[in-house]
Amino acid sequence: MSEQAKEDLGVAIDRLDALSFSLRMPLPAQLHVDQMKLILPSLVKDMKMLYAQALGVDPWKDGP
């Protein structure tokens, strides 16, 4: 795994951690849901790409 891939993975983990922490904030539930809908698809895409780069296998290449 390259140093850049390690850095990218760390950033993705930090994003996920921040998202998890944000759920503890006393905000309306719909605001949390709206933010998850905005952020999670990009995070999932990034993590799938990092997985494929790290392991040389992309089990999602034929799926969504």
N, C-alpha and C positions, 0 to 999 in steps of 0.2 A: 504494500500500500504506500503510495507516494505521500510526501509530507503535505502536499496540497490537499489530497484526499482526506488525510487525517484532520487537517484544519477544517475542511468543509464538513466533515462528520461532527466535529466538536461544535461548530456553529449550529448545525441542525439540532443537535442535542440541547444546546442552550436555548434555541427557539422553542423546542418542545417543553423544556423546563419552565421557561417564562410563561408559556401558555397555560401550563398546569398551575403555576403560582397565581396567575391572573384570575383563575376560577374562585380563589378565596376572597377576591375583592367584593365588597358589598354593592354590587351593581344589579340592575334588573336582569332576570334570566334571559330575556330575549336579546339583550345586548351581548351577553356571553355567547349565545347561539350564533348570532350574526357574525361575531368575530371569528368563531371557530369555522364557520362556513367560508370565510374569506381566507383564513390562514392555513387550515389543514390540507387542502388540496395541493398547495405549493410545497408544503413540508413533506407530504407523502411522496410527491414526484421527486423531490431532492433526495429523500432517503432511499427510494428505489434505485435511483441513478448511482448513489454512493455504494449501495449493496452490490450492484452489478459491476461497478468498477473494482471494488475490493475483491470480489470472489470470482470475477470473470464469467459469471452466469447471470442471465436476466430472465427469471421465471415469469416476468410480467410482459415480455415482449409481444406476446400474442393477445394480451388482455387489455383492459382499459388503462 
